[in-house]
Amino acid sequence: MCRSIKQLRLRDEVATDDEIAAAALQFVRKISGYRRPAPANAEVFEGAVREIAEVSRRMLDALAAAHPSAARR
């Protein structure tokens, strides 16, 4: 889909909030078709980035819980 989104679930590292936010931003840019939304769409665009980042963090934390070797940074 979007080649600039890197894999965040690594064996011995936990993704940082900044890495997750960057991936969420790339995802929203890709599916919306906007690099920067028009002012009228900025709130919706930024809200989508926040929500995707939150869901991604929860998912990654749940996956890390299944693998105790992953240590939180």
C-alpha positions as CSV (number, residue, x, y, z in Angstrom):
1,M,0.0,0.0,0.0
2,C,2.2,2.8,1.2
3,R,5.9,2.0,1.0
4,S,7.0,4.8,3.3
5,I,5.2,3.2,6.3
6,K,7.8,1.0,8.1
7,Q,7.1,-2.0,10.1
8,L,6.7,-1.0,13.8
9,R,6.5,-4.4,15.5
10,L,10.0,-5.5,15.9
11,R,11.3,-8.4,18.0
12,D,13.3,-6.5,20.6
13,E,12.0,-3.0,20.3
14,V,8.7,-1.3,21.0
15,A,7.6,1.5,18.6
16,T,7.7,5.0,20.0
17,D,4.7,7.3,20.0
18,D,6.4,9.4,17.3
19,E,6.9,6.4,15.0
20,I,3.3,5.4,15.4
21,A,2.1,9.0,14.7
22,A,4.3,9.2,11.6
23,A,2.9,5.9,10.3
24,A,-0.7,7.1,11.0
25,L,0.0,10.3,9.2
26,Q,1.3,8.5,6.1
27,F,-1.7,6.2,6.2
28,V,-4.2,9.0,6.3
29,R,-2.3,10.9,3.5
30,K,-2.4,7.8,1.4
31,I,-6.1,7.0,1.8
32,S,-7.3,10.7,1.6
33,G,-5.1,11.7,-1.3
34,Y,-4.0,14.8,0.6
35,R,-0.5,15.7,1.7
36,R,-2.0,18.6,3.5
37,P,-5.8,19.0,3.7
38,A,-7.6,22.2,2.9
39,P,-8.5,24.2,6.1
40,A,-12.1,23.0,5.8
41,N,-10.8,19.4,6.1
42,A,-8.0,19.9,8.6
43,E,-9.9,18.9,11.7
44,V,-11.2,15.7,10.2
45,F,-7.8,14.8,8.8
46,E,-6.0,15.4,12.1
47,G,-8.7,13.5,14.0
48,A,-8.2,10.5,11.7
49,V,-4.5,10.6,12.3
50,R,-5.0,10.7,16.1
51,E,-7.5,7.9,16.1
52,I,-5.4,5.7,13.9
53,A,-2.3,6.3,16.1
54,E,-4.3,5.4,19.2
55,V,-5.7,2.2,17.7
56,S,-2.2,1.3,16.5
57,R,-0.7,1.8,19.9
58,R,-3.3,-0.4,21.5
59,M,-2.7,-3.1,18.9
60,L,1.0,-3.0,19.2
61,D,0.8,-3.1,23.0
62,A,-1.5,-6.1,22.9
63,L,0.9,-7.9,20.4
64,A,3.9,-7.0,22.7
65,A,2.0,-8.5,25.7
66,A,1.9,-11.8,23.8
67,H,5.7,-11.7,23.5
68,P,7.2,-10.9,26.9
69,S,10.7,-10.4,25.4
70,A,9.5,-7.0,24.0
71,A,10.7,-4.3,26.4
72,R,9.0,-0.9,26.5
73,R,11.3,2.0,25.6
